[in-house]
Amino acid sequence: MNHRCPAIELGDVRFAYGDHRALDGVSLEVQPGEVFIFLGPNGGGKTTLFRLLSTLVPPQQGSIRVLGHELPRQAAALRRRMGVVFQAPSLDKKLTVEENLNYQAALYGLRGNQLQQRKQLLLEQLKLSDRRRQIVEQLSGGLRRRVELAKGMLHQPELLLLDEPSTGLDPGARADLWKYLLFLRDELSVTIVLTTHLLEEAERADRIAILDCGKLVALGAPDELKATVGGDTITIETAAPETVVDQIRSQLGLAAQVLEQAVRLELPEAHQWVPRIVEVAGERIKSVQVGKPTLEDVFIDKTGHRFVSLETGTRA
């Protein structure tokens, strides 16, 4: 990782829809040339942050600088250096792949040999060369996503923003998507910033920012974040979680908690405690699961609740 100016700088960013605070004092930096993921459940604040970074909406409170450009004052200059791939499809399904790219090129004033060379390169990189004259509505979801990426990269941006890029993709298409994103990072030094609610996808990031209810609750590399959890995890399924927690606390002196009708503990060498827990709680236990810390465990550790989508009725 180099030490140039940050690709993105957020300082105490706040944003509200009426009485609903979608972002509540978010401050962080994204470094050039890294894959950075904003991870959070629906309602966590990812969409609002994406709208701000992609210059769709102006900031309300706090400071935002992207590639050295202050928003919203320098939004126009930023757009020429940044590519954006939205979750909602932006392709004209009645046009061919190449016609979609030509319309995108017109927005950036690309023409002539320069345009032809860029199109050819992107079509080859994204394995779309044999699809260039195919109507978009005839393509699979994975191929359409590749065309979206080609549009976003046509003007050779330094930063690529993607909103929930894996939505609706099968595992093979998702793997192809990530292969290309890592190529952009490793070979072209493009900074990749994306949002996701998929925990397994966040494992691929260089660093993750975990958002919950508009707040930044954790920031760091996936392995670093998992190392902050206090050891392995034990999850106990039981019909009497409060009783089991009381027994574990009083008889074993362990810090157990009730989490959505289950009992949860974080312990070094957790497997060694299972026989003693079973001995204490006895027939009240339906099942015991021991596991290494995951990103969901990080989320639980920081928020006190599971990683679930929140139905807020607002765009967050």
N, C-alpha and C positions, 0 to 999 in steps of 0.2 A: 504494500500500500504506500502510495507516495504522499508527499506533504504539501501539495498544492492547496489552494483555497478550497473549502468544502464545496461539493456540488450543490448541496442544499443546506440552508441554515434556517431553522425555525426558532423563534424567540418568543416564548409565552403566548403562543397562538390560541386565540379564543374565538369561537363562532357559535351563534345561536340561531335557531329557527323559532321565533317568538319566545316562549318561556322554556323551550327545550334547548339545553346547552349541548351541542354536538361535539365541540372541542373545548377542553377546559385547561388551558395553560400548558400546551405542548411545546417543549423545547428540546431540540436535538440537532445533530449534524449528520449528513450523509457524505462520505468521502468519495472522491473521483475514482472510477474504475471498480466499484464494488457492486455486488448484487445485494440490494437492501429491500427488505420486505416489511410492510406494515401489516401485522397480523392482528386479527380481532374478530369477535363474533359480530353478526349483523347488529347494528345499533352501537357499535364500538367507536365509530368516528372515522373509519377508513374512507368512506365515500366522500365525506365532506372534505377531508384532507386532500384527496385526489383532485377534487374540483378546484380547490385553492391552488395546488401546485400546477395544474394544467391550465390555469388562468381563466377557467370558466366563470368563477365568481371572485370578486375582490375580497381581501381580508377585512375583517371587522376590527379585530384587536390583535396586537402583537406584530412581530416583524417576520417577513419571509423574503429570503434571497435565494435565487436559483441560478446557478452558473454565474454568480456575481451580479445578477440583475435584481434590483429591488422591485417587489410587487406591491401594488399594481402599477407603479409609475413606469417601469421598463418592460411591461408585459409584451409589447409588440416585438422588441428586440429579442426577447427570450424565445418566442415562438419559432424563430428561424433556426434556433440551435437545439430544439427539443422535439422529440417524436412522442406521439400519444396514441395508445391503443385502448379504446374504450371497451367496457364490458358489452354494451349494446352494439350490435353490428352497424358498421358505417358504410358497408359496401352497397353498391347498386346491383341488385341481384339479376337485373335484366341485361347488364353489360358483361363483357368478357373480363377476364383477369387483367389483360393488358389495357383495356379501355378504362378500368377503374384506376390503374396506375397513371394513365395519361391525364385523367382529371385531377388526381392528386398533384401531379407534376405542375399543372397549370397554376395551382395555388401558390407554388413557390417559384414560378418563373423559370422552370427547368424546360429546356428544349434542345433540339439538335443532337449532335453527337454525344454531348454530356448526358442527356437524358437516356439515349439508347444504351450507352455503356452502363449506366447505373441500373437500368431495368434488367439488362442481361445478367449483370452480376447478382442482383437480388434474386432473380428467378432461378439462377443456378444454385445459389446458397440455400434457398428455401425449397429446392427440388420442385419447382413449379414450371420449368421450361416447357414441358410437354402439355401444360395446361393453359398456356398464355392466351389461346383463342377460345377457351371454353367459357360458356356462360356461367356466372357465379352461382346461380340457383341450382346448378347441376352438381356442385361440389359438396363433399362431406363437410361436417363441422370442423374437422381438423385442418382440411385444406383451406377453408374460408379463413380460419385464424391465421394461417400462413400468409394469405393475401393481405389481411389486416396488418400483419407485421411488415410486409413489403411496403405497404403504403406509409407506415410510420417511420420506416428507415430510408425512404427514397431520397430525402434531402440530406442524408448523412448526419443525423443529429449526434451530439455528444452525450445526451441524456435521453433515455427511453422510459416513459411512464406507461405502465400497464395496469388496468383496473380489472381484477379478478380474471386474468387471462386464461385460466384452466377451466372456467365454467363451461359445462356441457361437453367437454372433451373426454374421449375414452383414454385408457391408460397409454396406448400406443401414441396417440396424438399428443398427449401431455408430455411424454418422453421426448418426442420430436421438438416440441416447443422449447423445452429446457435445453436440449442440445444446442439449439440455435442461440438462445439467450446466453449460454456460457461461451459460445463461440464469439459473440459480440463483446463480451467482457474480456476474454483472454486474448483474442486476436486483434480487435479494433479498439480496445480500451474504452468501450461505451459503458457509462454508468447506467445500471438497470435498477429501477425502483418500481415495485409492484405492490398491489394490495391482494390479500387473500384471507379467506376464512378456513382454509385447509391446513391443518396442523402438519400433515406429512409434507406438504409443499414447502412450508417454512423451513424445514430441515435443510433445504438446498441453499439457503441464503448465506452470504458472508456475515451479515448481521441482521437482527430482527428488532423491530420496535413493536411491543405488544400494547394494544390499545383496549381500554374497557371503559365504557360510559364516558367517552371523551377524554379520558386521562391516559397519560403514558405510564404504564405500570411496570414495564421492564424493557431493558435495552442492552443488546450485546449479541455475541455469536451464539448459535444454538447450544453448543457444548458448554460454553461458559454459563449460560442461563440455567441449563439443567444441573450444573455443578452447584448452583446456589441452593437447590433443594436439599433438605437435611437428610441425605441418605436414600435408601430404597423406600418404596411405598408399599403399604399393606392396605388392602381394601377388603372390608368384611361385609358380607351381605347378611342382614339379620332383620327380623320383624320387630325387634326391640332395640333400636340403635342407642337411644338415650341410656338404657339400662346397661348395655354392653360398654359404652363409653365410661360410665360411672365405675363399673367393675375394673376395667383396665386401668383407669386413673388411680383408684384407691388401692388395688391389690398389687399392681405392677409399677405404679408411679410413672406411667408413660403418658405423653401428651397426645391423646386421641381426640378426634372431633367428628361430629355428625355432618355428613355431606350428602344431601338429597337421599335420605333414608338409608344411607350406608355409613359405615364407620371407617375413618381414614387415619393412618399414622405414617409418619416419616421417620425412619430409623436406619442407622448404619447396620449392616449385616442383618437385615430385617428377617431373613428366613430363620435365623436362630431363635427369634421370639415367637414364631408361629405355634410351637407346641405349648408354650406357657399361656399364650392367649387362648388357645383352644381349651386348655385345662381350666382357665378362669371362667370363660364365658359358656363353655359347655354346649348344651343342646340349643341355645339361642342362636348359634352360628349356623347359617345355611351354607356359606362358602367363604373361603379365604383366598385372596389373590395377591401374590407378591410380584413386584416389577421394578425395573430400573426407572429412574425419573424420566419423564417425557415432557414435551412442551406444554401439554395440558396440566401436568403436575406443577410446572412453573406458574401457569395461569392461576391454578387453584391456590398455590402458595401466596401469590401476590394479591389475589382478590377475595379469596374465601368462598368462591363458588365455581362451578364447572364452566367449561368453555361451551356455551350454548348460544344459539341465535336468540336475540331479544326482539320481541315484537313490539316496537315502540310506536309504530304508526307514523314515523317521521323518517326523512332521509338522513342517515347518519353515516 
